Amino acid sequence: MTPSARLTVLALATQGGLGVAALVAARTAGVPVRWGLDRPVTGLAAGLAVAGLLAAANYRWLHAPTGVFTRVRTAVDEVLVPTFASLSTPQIVAVSIAAGVGEELFFRGWLQAVVGWLPASLAFGLAHVAGARMLAFGVWATGMGAVLGGLAIGTGGLLAPMTAHACYDVLAFQYLGAAARRRAGQGV
């Protein structure tokens, strides 16, 4: 199995497990999972709009980094580009959908309902820290978690944040692949 195939399988299994754990925890705690399917067009439109805004902000801050974004850029270049750049487009789409569903079920569908918006956003950020080099990325992820949590509150369900998360990830992973191809073309 290729490294990108192993990464895809690992991501799908992890995100699937996270989603199942969230559904079991919500059911056990008596927390209703609000899907937001009563207004699907609104949820999808809001999710797409937020994904575009997050991607634009991310692109802007990574191309003219200041403050914490200088360290986020370093984490992207040193950790994320080498890890995710080899994924094919179908793998990117699969991993992105899995993350959008699994992470949103866990962090917004269950955890936010139990502990509130801010603690769930902080937990989301911490979940994206894989070592000291990723601390600044965890700060960025906390902010994204806050936006996604606000989106869940504002739309009354998970459809909008799931859509935003999955679409943002597709754009981010495509960016990582393009960055790796640029780097390889420059012999870096």
N, C-alpha and C positions, 0 to 999 in steps of 0.2 A: 504494500500500500504506500502511495506517495505521501510525503509530508503534508501536502495540502489536503489530501483525502483524509489523513489521520486528524488533522486540525478540524476539518469539517465535521467528521463523525464525533469528535470530542465536544465541539461546540453544540451540535444538535442534541447530544445526550445530556450535556450539562444544562442547556436551556430547557429541554423537555422535562428534566428532573426538577428544575426550579419551578416550572409551571405546575407540575403535578403536586409538588410540595405545597405550593401556594393554595391550590384548590382544596387539598386535604386539610391544611391548617385553617382555611376560611370556613370550611364546612364544620370542622371540629369546634371552632370558636363561635360558630353561629353568625359569621360575618357574611352578609350577602355580597356576591361579586356582581358589581354593576357594569354591564357590558356597554351601555350607551347605544344600544341598537334601536332605540325608539326614534332616533333622528340620525339615520346612517349617513345621509348626505352631509349633514352638518359636521358629524364626527370625522368623516373622511376628508372634507374640505379643510377643517381646522387642523387636522393632523398633517396634511400636505403643506399647508401654509407654515406651520411651526417647523416642520422639517426643513423647508427652504430657508427660513430665517436662521435656524441654528446652523445650517450648512454655510450660509453666507457669513455669519459671525465667525464661525470656525475658520473659514478660508481667510477672512480679513485678519484675524488675530494671529494666525500661523504665518502669514506673509509679511506682517509688520509687527512682530512680537515685542511687547514691552512687559515689564514686571513678571508676574507669574506665567504669562504666556511665552516668555523666553524659555522657561523650564518645561512648559507643556510641549513646545516645539522640539526641545531636546528629547523628551520622552517619545514623541511621535517618531522622530528620526531614528533613535537608537533602539526602541523596543517595538513599536507598532508596525513600522514599515517592514522590518525583517520578518516579523511574525506573520503578518496577514497579506503581504504583497503577492504571494504566489497563488492566491485563490483565483479560480476562474469565475467568470460572471455567474454561472449557475450556482457555484458554491457560495459566492457573495450573497446572492439573493436568498438562498436557503438559510445561511447563517444569520442574515439580517432579519428575516421573518421570525426565525426561532428566538432571537434575542428580543425582538419587539414583543412577541407574545409571552415568552417565559419571564423575562425581567419585569415587564409591566404587570403581569399577573401577580408576581411576587411583591414588587415594591409598591405599586399603586393599588392593585386589587385587594391585597391582603394586608401588608405591613402598614401602609398609609391609613387604612381603615382602623387599624388597631392602635397605632402609636401617634398618628398625626402626620401632617405634611412635612414639617421640618425634620423630625427624626428619620422619616423614611427617605428624605432627600440626602441626608448625611450618610445613611446606611448605603444608599445607592453609590455615592461617591467613594466610600470606603471599599465597596465591593470591586471597584475598578482600580484599586491600588495593588500592584503586584511587585512589591519591593520599593526601596527608597527612591529609585529613579522615576517611579510613577506617582509620587506624592502630588506634584503639581497637576498631573492629569486627574487625580482624584478630586482636586479642588474644582477643576473644570467640569468633571462628571457630577459633582454635587450641584453645581449651578444648572446643569442640564436636567438633573433629577428634579430640581425645584420647578423648572419650567414644565416638565412632563407631569409632575404632580398637580401643578396649577391647571394644566390642561384637563386632567381627569376631573378635577373639581368643577372647572368652568363648563365642561360639556356633560357632566353627570355620568361618566362611564369611561371604559377602557378603550373603546374603539379609536378615539382621537389620539391618545398617547401611544397606543400600539402602532398606529399608522405612522405617526411622527417618528417614533423610535426606529421602526424598520426602514422607512425611507431615508432617514438621516444616516443610518448605518450603511445602506447601499451606497450613498454618495461618499461617505467617509472611506469605506473600503476601496471604492474606485479611485479615490484620491491617493490612498496608500499605494495601490498598484501603479498609478501613473508616476508617483514620486520614485518608486523603485526602478521603473523603466528609465526615467530621466537619469537617475543615479548610475544605472548600468551603462547607459549610452555615453555618459561622461567618464566612465572608467573609475568611478569613485568607489 
